[in-house]
Amino acid sequence: MSEQLPVAATEGHSAALEPFEWLGRVLAQFAQGERAIGQFCIALDLPVDKGPLSSLQLICNRLERATDKRCHTLLRRIERWRSFRPLRHLLAHATIMVVHDSTGNRFFLTRHLPLNRHDVTPDRLWTEDECRELLRVATNDGRSITDQVRNLMQNAAVIAELKKPDPGSSPG
């Protein structure tokens, strides 16, 4: 009854990641940012006929010229989110598997079928720390873009400023 149970200290890592859950969560977070950008395009009366990102450069131009510092904050977040586009493409079209090295370390391997015989899209080996970091960044970006877009859309003066066409652009 009074038997002592062994107690072992746990390392700083949380439970092991499940590869498909990780992949789904990362892509969902990227999609959350994309959806918010699409909603922002609609609020600014910009075209979305080719998808929510068809007016991304116009949004970035308008945010850059805006006087409100919140627009510049959103622009920086969108630029970081945008920098992950090749990685999002890789993950959206990759197969994923778990591999272990000779010392037992666990990795995720993403493999991408080539688009044609000249495609050099690389396979990628991910450590669990890299996976967690990408999920953290994607979560922060998706949430931040959504929150910032929502806040800007509630400010009629900022929306009116952002609806003005870029100087020198021809009317649509």
N, C-alpha and C positions, 0 to 999 in steps of 0.2 A: 503494500500500500504506500509506503513512504519511499518507494524506489525513485532515485534521481534520474531524470532524463538528461541526455547529453544536450548541451547548448552550443551552437556554433555561430560565430559572427557571420553576418552576410556581407557580401561585397556591395559596393555602391551602385551596382547595376540593378535595374528592375528586371522583371521577368523577361524571358527571351521573346523577341519579336516573332510574330508569325508572318511569313513573307507576303502572302496575298492580302492579309489585313493591312500591313504596312503600305503596300502598293496602293490599295484602294483608298486608304486614308490620305495619303500624299496627293493622289490625283483628285480626290474630293475637295481638298483644301485649295488646290490650284483652280479648280472649277468654281469654287465659291468666289474667288477674286474675279474670275472671268465674268461670272453672272453679275456681280456688282458693277463692273465696267460696262457691261451691256445695258444695265438699267440707267447708268449715268449717260450713256450715249442717247438713249431714248429721252431722258429728261432734258438734254441739250438739243433735241431735235436733230441729231446726227443720224445718218443712215446706218442701219444694221442689216441690210439686205443680204450681205455675204457672211453673216454671223456677228456675234457681239464684239469681235475684235476688228471688224472692218474699218472702224473709225478711230482706232487706238492712237494713231499718229496725230490726228486732229485734236483729240482730247489732250494729248501730251502738249501740243503746241499751245492750246488755250490755257491749260494749267500753268505753263511756263510764263505766259505773258500776264497772267492775273496778278493783281496787287495783294490779294489776301494770302497771308503766309500759310494758311491751311491748304491752299491749292498747291503750294510748293512742297508741302509735306506729303500730300497725296501723290504728287508727281514723282518724288524720290521713291516712294513705296512701289508705285507702278513700275518704275524703271528697274528696281531690284527684282520684282516679280517677273517682269519681262525678260530679264537676263537668264531666267531658268527655262525659257521656251524650248531650247534644244533638249534639255533634260526631260521636260514634260513629254515631249514627242517620243523620246527614247522609252520612257516608262509606259506611256500609253500603248506602245506597240511591241513591248518586250515580253518574252517569256521569262519566268523567274524560277530559280531553283536554289536550294540550300546546298552548300558545299563546305567541307571541312579541310583544313590543312593538316599536315603531318603531326602537329602538336595539339590538334583537337579544336583549334579556333574555328568558329562558325562564321560564314560569309554568305551573302546573297549574291547570286550571279544573275545579271540581267543580260539576256541574249536577244538580239534584234535580227530578224531576217532581212537580208539586203533588199533594197528596193529594185535594184538592177545589178548587173555584173560589175558596175563601177562604184557601187555604194560601199563606203568604208566605215559605216556606223560601227563603232567598237562595242564589243561586249564589255561589261563593267562588273568589277568585283567590289562589293560594298561591305564594309565592316558594320557591325551593329551600331557602333557609335556614329558612323556616317549616316546610317539610316535614321537614327534618332534625331540627328542634327537637321537633316533634310525635312523630316516631318515637323520639327520645331519651327524652322524657317517658313515652310509652307503654311502651317497653322497660323503663325503670326501675321504673315502677309495676307492670307485670305481674310482673317478676322479684321485686320487693320484697314484693308482696302474697303471692305464692306462697311465698317463703322464710319470711316472718313467720308465715303460717298453718301451714306445716309445723312450724316451731319451737314454736308455741303448742300444736299438736295433740300434741306429744311430752311436754307437761307436764300430767300428770294433775290436779294441784291447780288449775291455771288452767282447764282444761276443766271440772272440777267446779264451780268458781265461776261460769263462764260459762253452765253448763247451768241454773242457778237462774233461775226465771222472774222477770220484772221485778216489783218491788214494786207491788202494786195491780192487777196484771193477773189476769184470771180464768183458771182452768185450761182448757186447750184441749179 
